Amino acid sequence: MAENEHLEALDINGDRIVAGDAVRYLNTGTTGRVLDVMKDDEGIWAQIDATGLYYKVDVLLIIDPDELKEKKEAEKGMDAQEYAQSYSQRGSQTVDIGQVTGGG
């Protein structure tokens, strides 16, 4: 991991991302803490604890760590049915994914 300490991992605003930072993945709103930062042929990636997945750092946003606590507290107070109902009440959202999918 010593190699990763020297990576210039920057979020969408150009702020440096390091292990332990609270971040949000902009495409889905997934939030969590950065576990690891790595680089490969496709770019620089950060692993998020909430999913265990790696996300490109340029689509992450560093957030206030209190946002993670607030989300966990809100979810802890709900049972599965209440959580599903609150999620479905958000309604549909229109999103332009043309650039994401590279459609053609």
C-alpha positions as CSV (number, residue, x, y, z in Angstrom):
1,M,0.0,0.0,0.0
2,A,3.0,2.3,0.2
3,E,2.7,2.8,-3.6
4,N,-0.9,4.0,-3.1
5,E,0.1,6.7,-0.6
6,H,1.7,8.6,-3.5
7,L,-1.3,8.5,-5.9
8,E,-2.9,11.8,-6.8
9,A,-6.5,10.6,-6.3
10,L,-8.8,13.6,-6.8
11,D,-12.6,13.8,-6.4
12,I,-14.8,15.6,-8.9
13,N,-14.0,19.0,-7.2
14,G,-10.2,18.3,-7.3
15,D,-10.0,17.5,-3.6
16,R,-7.5,14.8,-2.6
17,I,-9.1,11.4,-1.7
18,V,-7.4,9.3,0.9
19,A,-8.4,6.1,2.8
20,G,-10.9,7.0,5.6
21,D,-12.6,9.8,3.7
22,A,-16.4,9.9,3.5
23,V,-17.5,10.0,-0.1
24,R,-20.6,9.8,-2.3
25,Y,-20.7,8.1,-5.7
26,L,-22.6,10.7,-7.9
27,N,-24.3,8.2,-10.2
28,T,-26.2,6.3,-7.6
29,G,-25.8,8.4,-4.4
30,T,-24.0,5.5,-2.6
31,T,-22.1,6.8,0.4
32,G,-19.3,5.2,2.4
33,R,-15.7,5.4,3.6
34,V,-12.8,4.9,1.3
35,L,-11.0,1.7,2.2
36,D,-8.3,1.7,-0.5
37,V,-7.1,3.7,-3.5
38,M,-5.5,2.0,-6.5
39,K,-4.4,2.7,-10.0
40,D,-4.6,0.6,-13.1
41,D,-4.5,1.1,-16.9
42,E,-8.0,2.6,-16.8
43,G,-7.4,5.2,-14.1
44,I,-7.5,5.7,-10.4
45,W,-10.1,3.9,-8.3
46,A,-11.3,4.1,-4.7
47,Q,-12.9,1.1,-2.8
48,I,-15.9,2.1,-0.8
49,D,-16.8,0.1,2.4
50,A,-20.6,0.2,1.9
51,T,-20.3,-2.0,-1.2
52,G,-16.8,-3.3,-1.4
53,L,-16.6,-2.1,-5.0
54,Y,-14.1,0.2,-6.6
55,Y,-15.3,3.5,-8.1
56,K,-13.4,5.9,-10.4
57,V,-12.4,8.8,-8.2
58,D,-13.5,11.5,-10.7
59,V,-17.2,10.5,-10.1
60,L,-16.8,10.6,-6.3
61,L,-17.5,13.6,-4.0
62,I,-15.9,14.0,-0.6
63,I,-18.7,14.6,1.9
64,D,-19.1,15.5,5.6
65,P,-18.6,12.3,7.7
66,D,-21.8,13.3,9.6
67,E,-23.8,12.5,6.5
68,L,-22.8,8.8,6.9
69,K,-23.9,8.8,10.5
70,E,-27.3,10.5,9.7
71,K,-28.0,8.0,7.0
72,K,-27.2,5.0,9.3
73,E,-29.4,6.4,12.1
74,A,-32.3,6.9,9.7
75,E,-32.0,3.4,8.3
76,K,-31.6,1.9,11.8
77,G,-35.0,3.2,12.9
78,M,-36.8,1.6,10.0
79,D,-37.7,-2.0,9.4
80,A,-37.3,-3.4,5.9
81,Q,-40.9,-2.7,4.8
82,E,-40.7,0.9,5.9
83,Y,-37.3,1.4,4.2
84,A,-38.7,0.0,0.9
85,Q,-41.8,2.2,1.2
86,S,-39.7,5.3,1.8
87,Y,-37.5,4.4,-1.2
88,S,-40.4,3.9,-3.5
89,Q,-41.9,7.3,-2.5
90,R,-39.0,9.1,-3.9
91,G,-40.6,8.9,-7.3
92,S,-39.1,8.4,-10.7
93,Q,-36.2,10.6,-11.8
94,T,-35.1,11.4,-15.3
95,V,-31.4,11.0,-15.9
96,D,-29.4,11.5,-19.0
97,I,-27.1,8.4,-19.3
98,G,-25.9,9.1,-22.8
99,Q,-22.4,9.8,-21.8
100,V,-22.3,7.0,-19.2
101,T,-23.2,4.2,-21.5
102,G,-21.7,5.5,-24.7
103,G,-24.8,4.5,-26.5
104,G,-24.8,4.1,-30.2
